[in-house]
Amino acid sequence: MTEAKNLELGRMNNDWRHTLAKRAESVLAAKDIAGEVAQLAPLDAYYILRDIGPGQALPILLALSSEQLATCVDLDCWSRHDFTADSLDEWLTAFSLAGPEALAESFFALDYVVQLLFLAQTVTVFDPDTDEIPPEVEEDGPVRAMTPDGFYLLELKTELKLTLHPFTVLDALYQYDLMATHQLLSEVRVDLAMQIEEEALRLRNGRMADLGFVPPDEAVTLFSRPGSHKPPMARGKSNWADSATTKLPSVYANQRQDGLLQQAMALVTDNDLQSRLEQELVWTVNTAIIAYGEKTQDTGKIADLAKRVRDTISLGLESLLAQAGERADTGAGLRAVDLLCAWGMSELFKHGFAASLDLQKQVRLALKKPEFKGWFELDMVNQSEDPGDLLDRAFVGALLGQHPLWSGFDLTSPEAVKGFGCQKDLVDATLRLQQIVGHICS
């Protein structure tokens, strides 16, 4: 195994935020920043910039490839099916710190339909020779200006509160490439914004699906019943190690070697297999982000969710071992590697999730007892001030959620949740539930 690969695997053991910060520092301190940025997987580049802020790492931002920039925009500038021009404004504002030329270069590096969409949402384009132009309102009306080439009259759309004035963007674009900017405005003038957005969304969804960010109706299949037979391996590649997206982002890596999944991953010495498993983990985490309804902008929440996914996969591995009559002891790592190769991460997640559903059934049965139901549904004013009672309510509430989780373990943050990572977690949670029910109903 190469030294670079050993370093990559070592990331599984580090604190994600420390690793992310060190990675950013390393890139910014490099003699060849562009070369270092080129080595970043698009997701890693996005999470580094998102965590420290696009404007705080301008050299990294300026070195992004078109693919890396597209990933940043795809993840940050859409709210479900709607493009958010004000989110793109944050990135353009950061680019503008390097001057008009850098701003223009970055804008023209965007997907062409995204360029059109941003302009369509921020300015109205009139041809003074042919268009019927509404009378100008003298006070508090929309701002207007002629383009530098004198062809078009622009009217600012005031619905959005932007940091960088759209006319500033257009001035930079005209200075950089007059003909290309003229062509953009000519298309914005005649094309409907809705049609532009539909095309941009179609292209964006295709890129996101390649990374595992599938549509919600497909993502929720993570919570479906696992198959009884090993599924065929999906999304095969002839050489996984050559794919930039196989690199595991720091935010998805593990802080400690404390789960069966991590034990198994550490035992894999074949580079191609390791790359394939990392890619599957990336896909599964990204699918879970959609399935759980999280947003990638909050790296802290994404890191917590990635740990939840890893825990659930570890539980799935233990569940399959238990079904085969095997124990998840210190020697189970090699057997877990076989299961990883046979089942795939998403199917193992399903097995882990299914193992937690019995706890939810137990809570629902307990709620049929009047005493327990009355305790749980008691209004906040009449609830006990005992901290233990607060944690117990959070614990029961998390089990009753759409996706059962473990909560009520931290008094400073009672509503914090985590996944069940092993059979012992399920046993401990079952015992705690029994104790709560026994105490309430006694």
C-alpha positions in Angstrom: 0.0 0.0 0.0 1.4 3.4 -0.9 2.2 6.1 1.7 -0.5 8.3 0.2 -3.0 5.6 0.6 -1.9 4.9 4.2 -2.4 8.6 4.9 -5.9 8.5 3.3 -6.9 5.5 5.5 -5.4 7.2 8.6 -8.1 9.9 8.2 -10.6 7.4 9.4 -9.2 7.7 12.9 -8.9 11.5 13.2 -11.3 14.1 14.4 -13.0 15.4 11.2 -12.9 19.1 12.0 -9.2 18.9 13.0 -8.5 17.0 9.8 -10.5 19.4 7.7 -8.7 22.4 9.2 -5.3 20.8 8.8 -6.1 19.9 5.2 -7.0 23.5 4.5 -3.9 24.7 6.2 -1.8 22.3 4.2 -3.3 23.4 0.9 -2.9 27.1 1.7 0.7 26.6 2.7 1.7 24.6 -0.4 4.0 26.1 -3.0 1.7 24.7 -5.7 -1.8 25.5 -4.4 -3.5 24.7 -7.7 -1.9 21.3 -7.7 -3.0 20.6 -4.2 -6.6 21.7 -4.9 -6.6 19.5 -8.0 -6.0 16.5 -5.7 -9.1 17.3 -3.6 -12.3 15.3 -4.4 -15.1 17.7 -5.3 -16.9 16.9 -2.0 -13.8 17.5 0.1 -13.2 20.8 -1.6 -16.8 21.8 -0.9 -16.7 20.9 2.8 -13.4 22.6 3.3 -14.7 25.9 1.8 -18.1 25.5 3.5 -16.5 25.0 7.0 -14.2 27.9 6.9 -16.2 30.1 4.5 -15.5 30.8 0.8 -14.1 34.2 1.5 -11.6 32.9 4.1 -9.8 30.6 1.7 -9.6 32.7 -1.4 -6.5 30.9 -2.9 -8.4 27.6 -2.7 -11.5 29.1 -4.2 -9.6 30.6 -7.1 -8.0 27.2 -7.9 -11.2 25.2 -8.1 -11.8 23.2 -11.3 -15.0 23.5 -13.1 -16.1 20.2 -11.6 -15.3 21.3 -8.1 -17.0 24.6 -8.5 -20.1 22.9 -10.0 -20.3 20.6 -7.0 -20.1 23.6 -4.6 -22.9 25.4 -6.5 -25.0 22.2 -6.8 -24.9 21.6 -3.1 -25.2 25.2 -1.9 -27.4 27.0 -4.3 -30.5 24.9 -4.6 -33.4 24.5 -2.1 -35.0 21.3 -3.3 -36.2 22.2 -6.8 -35.6 26.0 -6.6 -32.4 27.8 -7.5 -31.3 30.3 -4.8 -29.5 33.2 -6.4 -28.7 34.7 -3.0 -26.7 31.6 -2.2 -24.7 31.9 -5.4 -24.2 35.6 -4.4 -22.2 34.5 -1.4 -19.7 32.6 -3.7 -19.5 35.4 -6.3 -18.9 37.9 -3.5 -15.9 35.8 -2.3 -14.6 35.7 -5.9 -15.0 39.4 -6.2 -12.4 39.9 -3.4 -9.8 39.0 -6.0 -11.0 41.6 -8.5 -13.3 42.0 -11.5 -11.3 39.6 -13.7 -11.4 36.7 -11.1 -15.1 37.4 -10.6 -15.7 37.2 -14.4 -13.6 34.0 -14.8 -15.4 32.3 -12.0 -18.8 33.3 -13.4 -18.0 32.0 -16.9 -16.7 28.8 -15.3 -20.2 28.1 -14.0 -22.5 25.8 -15.8 -23.9 27.8 -18.7 -27.5 27.4 -17.6 -26.6 28.5 -14.1 -25.1 31.7 -15.6 -28.4 32.3 -17.4 -30.5 31.4 -14.3 -28.6 33.8 -12.0 -29.1 36.7 -14.5 -32.7 35.8 -15.1 -33.5 35.9 -11.4 -31.6 39.2 -10.8 -32.2 41.4 -13.9 -34.8 42.1 -16.5 -33.4 42.6 -20.0 -35.1 45.0 -22.4 -34.2 45.8 -26.0 -35.1 49.5 -26.3 -35.6 49.2 -30.1 -38.2 46.5 -30.0 -39.5 45.9 -26.4 -42.3 47.8 -24.7 -40.6 49.2 -21.7 -42.7 50.0 -18.6 -42.7 53.7 -17.5 -39.9 54.4 -15.0 -41.0 55.0 -11.5 -39.4 58.1 -10.1 -39.2 57.2 -6.4 -38.2 53.9 -5.0 -38.6 52.2 -8.4 -36.3 49.5 -9.7 -32.8 50.6 -10.7 -32.1 50.7 -14.4 -28.9 51.0 -16.5 -27.8 50.6 -20.1 -25.3 47.9 -20.9 -21.8 49.2 -21.9 -22.3 48.2 -25.5 -25.6 50.2 -25.6 -27.7 47.3 -26.8 -29.8 46.5 -23.7 -31.6 48.3 -20.9 -31.3 46.4 -17.6 -33.7 46.6 -14.7 -32.8 45.3 -11.3 -35.1 42.8 -9.7 -35.5 43.8 -6.1 -37.0 40.6 -4.6 -33.5 39.4 -3.5 -31.2 41.0 -1.0 -27.8 40.5 -2.5 -24.3 41.5 -1.2 -22.8 41.9 -4.7 -24.8 44.1 -7.0 -25.8 42.3 -10.2 -24.7 45.3 -12.2 -21.3 44.9 -10.6 -21.2 41.3 -11.9 -22.3 42.4 -15.3 -19.7 45.2 -15.5 -17.0 42.6 -14.7 -18.4 40.3 -17.3 -18.4 43.0 -20.0 -14.8 44.0 -19.2 -13.7 40.3 -19.5 -15.7 39.2 -22.6 -18.1 41.6 -24.3 -19.4 39.2 -26.9 -20.1 36.3 -24.4 -21.9 38.7 -22.0 -24.0 40.1 -24.8 -24.9 36.5 -25.8 -25.9 35.7 -22.2 -28.2 38.8 -22.0 -29.8 38.1 -25.4 -30.8 34.6 -24.2 -32.0 35.8 -20.8 -34.2 38.4 -22.7 -36.0 35.8 -24.8 -36.0 32.6 -22.6 -38.4 32.1 -19.8 -36.8 31.9 -16.4 -38.9 28.8 -15.6 -37.5 26.9 -18.7 -33.9 27.9 -17.8 -34.4 26.6 -14.2 -35.9 23.3 -15.4 -32.9 22.7 -17.6 -30.5 23.7 -14.9 -32.2 21.4 -12.4 -32.1 18.5 -14.8 -28.4 18.8 -15.2 -27.8 19.4 -11.5 -29.9 16.3 -10.5 -27.8 14.2 -12.9 -24.5 15.3 -11.3 -25.9 14.9 -7.8 -27.1 11.4 -8.5 -23.6 10.5 -9.6 -22.4 11.4 -6.1 -25.3 9.5 -4.4 -27.5 12.6 -3.8 -30.5 10.8 -5.3 -34.1 12.1 -5.4 -36.0 11.9 -2.0 -38.3 9.1 -3.2 -35.3 7.0 -4.1 -33.3 8.0 -1.0 -36.0 6.7 1.4 -35.4 3.2 0.2 -32.6 3.2 2.7 -35.3 2.6 5.3 -36.9 -0.2 3.4 -36.8 -3.9 4.5 -33.4 -5.4 3.6 -33.3 -8.2 1.1 -32.9 -11.8 2.2 -30.4 -12.5 -0.5 -27.1 -10.7 -1.4 -27.8 -8.2 -4.1 -25.6 -7.9 -7.2 -22.9 -5.2 -6.9 -24.0 -1.9 -8.4 -22.2 1.0 -10.1 -19.2 -1.1 -11.0 -15.9 0.5 -12.2 -12.9 -1.0 -14.0 -10.6 1.0 -11.7 -12.1 2.5 -8.6 -8.8 4.0 -7.5 -8.8 6.3 -10.6 -12.1 8.0 -9.6 -11.7 11.3 -7.8 -15.1 10.7 -6.0 -13.8 7.6 -4.3 -11.8 9.7 -1.9 -13.5 9.8 1.5 -14.2 13.4 2.6 -12.9 14.3 6.0 -16.4 15.1 7.2 -17.4 11.5 6.5 -14.3 9.9 8.2 -14.3 8.4 11.6 -12.9 10.0 14.7 -12.1 6.6 16.4 -11.6 3.0 15.4 -14.6 2.0 17.5 -17.1 0.2 15.2 -17.1 -3.0 13.3 -17.2 -1.1 10.0 -14.0 0.7 10.9 -12.4 -2.5 12.1 -13.2 -4.1 8.7 -12.1 -1.1 6.7 -8.7 -1.1 8.5 -8.1 -4.7 7.5 -8.5 -4.1 3.8 -5.1 -3.9 2.1 -6.2 -4.0 -1.6 -6.3 -0.5 -3.0 -9.0 -1.2 -5.5 -11.3 -2.7 -2.9 -10.6 0.0 -0.4 -11.5 2.7 -3.0 -14.7 0.8 -3.9 -15.7 0.6 -0.2 -15.0 4.3 0.3 -17.0 5.2 -2.7 -19.9 3.1 -1.4 -19.7 4.8 1.9 -19.7 8.2 0.2 -22.8 7.2 -1.8 -24.6 5.9 1.3 -23.9 9.0 3.4 -25.0 11.2 0.6 -28.2 9.2 0.1 -28.8 9.4 3.9 -28.4 13.2 3.8 -31.3 13.3 1.4 -33.3 10.6 3.2 -33.0 12.3 6.6 -33.7 15.8 5.1 -30.4 17.4 6.1 -28.6 20.2 4.3 -24.9 20.0 3.4 -24.2 23.6 4.5 -23.9 22.7 8.2 -20.7 20.5 8.3 -21.3 19.7 12.0 -24.6 18.2 11.3 -23.3 16.3 8.3 -20.4 14.9 10.3 -22.9 13.7 13.0 -25.1 12.1 10.3 -22.1 10.4 8.7 -21.3 8.9 12.1 -24.9 7.7 12.3 -24.6 6.1 8.9 -21.3 4.3 9.9 -22.9 3.2 13.2 -26.0 1.8 11.4 -23.8 -0.1 8.9 -21.7 -1.5 11.8 -25.0 -2.7 13.4 -26.0 -4.2 10.1 -22.7 -6.2 10.0 -23.3 -7.4 13.6 -26.9 -8.4 12.7 -25.8 -10.5 9.8 -23.1 -12.1 11.9 -25.7 -12.9 14.6 -28.0 -14.4 12.0 -25.1 -16.7 11.0 -24.5 -17.6 14.7 -21.3 -15.7 14.9 -20.2 -13.2 17.6 -19.0 -9.7 16.9 -15.8 -10.2 18.9 -12.3 -9.0 18.2 -11.9 -11.6 15.5 -15.0 -10.5 13.6 -13.2 -7.9 11.4 -12.2 -10.3 8.6 -15.6 -11.8 8.5 -17.1 -8.3 8.3 -14.8 -7.6 5.3 -16.5 -10.6 3.5 -19.9 -9.2 4.4 -18.9 -5.7 3.0 -17.8 -7.3 -0.3 -21.0 -9.4 -0.5 -23.7 -7.0 0.5 -22.6 -3.4 -0.1 -23.0 -0.4 2.2 -26.5 0.5 1.4 -27.9 -3.0 2.1 -25.9 -3.2 5.3 -27.4 0.1 6.4 -30.9 -1.4 5.8 -30.0 -4.4 8.0 -28.8 -2.1 10.7 -31.9 0.1 10.5 -34.2 -2.9 10.5 -32.5 -4.1 13.7 -33.5 -0.9 15.5 -37.2 -1.1 14.6 -38.0 -3.6 17.3 -37.2 -0.9 19.9 -39.8 1.4 18.2 -42.4 -1.4 18.4 -41.7 -1.8 22.1 -42.3 1.9 22.7 -45.5 1.8 20.8 -46.7 -1.2 22.9 -45.8 0.7 26.0 -47.9 3.7 25.0 -50.9 1.4 25.1 -50.6 1.6 28.9 -52.6 4.6 30.2 -50.0 5.5 32.8 -47.1 5.6 30.3 -49.2 7.4 27.6 -50.3 10.0 30.1 -46.7 10.6 31.3 -45.3 11.0 27.7 -48.1 13.2 26.5 -48.1 15.4 29.6 -47.9 19.1 28.6 -44.7 20.9 29.3 -46.0 23.0 32.1 -46.9 20.0 34.2 -43.8 17.9 33.4 -41.3 17.1 36.2 -38.3 19.4 36.6 -36.1 16.4 37.3 -33.2 16.3 34.8 -33.6 12.5 34.5 -37.2 12.9 33.5 -36.2 15.3 30.8 -33.6 12.8 29.4 -36.1 9.9 29.5 -38.7 11.9 27.5 -36.0 12.7 24.9 -35.0 9.0 24.8 -38.6 7.8 24.2 -39.4 10.6 21.8 -36.4 9.7 19.6 -37.4 6.1 19.4 -40.9 7.2 18.3 -39.6 9.3 15.5 -39.9 8.5 11.8 -36.5 6.9 12.1 -35.8 5.5 15.6 -32.6 7.0 17.1 -30.9 7.1 20.5 -31.4 10.3 22.4 -31.5 11.5 26.0 -27.8 10.8 26.8 -26.5 14.4 27.2 -28.1 16.7 29.8 -26.5 19.8 28.1 -28.2 18.8 24.9 -31.1 16.4 25.7 -32.5 16.4 22.1 -29.1 15.3 20.6 -29.4 12.0 18.7 -27.1 9.3 17.5 -27.5 6.0 15.8 -27.4 2.5 17.3 -23.9 1.2 16.5 -23.9 -2.4 17.8 -26.0 -5.1 19.4 -25.0 -3.9 22.9 -26.5 -0.5 22.1 -29.8 -2.2 21.4 -29.6 -4.3 24.6 -28.8 -1.2 26.7 -31.6 0.8 25.1 -34.1 -2.0 25.6 -33.1 -2.3 29.3 -33.4 1.5 29.7 -36.9 1.5 28.1 -38.0 -1.3 30.4 -36.8 0.6 33.4 -38.6 3.8 32.3 -41.9 1.9 31.7 -41.5 0.1 35.0 -40.9 3.3 36.9 -43.8 5.2 35.3 -46.3 2.3 35.5 -45.4 1.0 39.0 
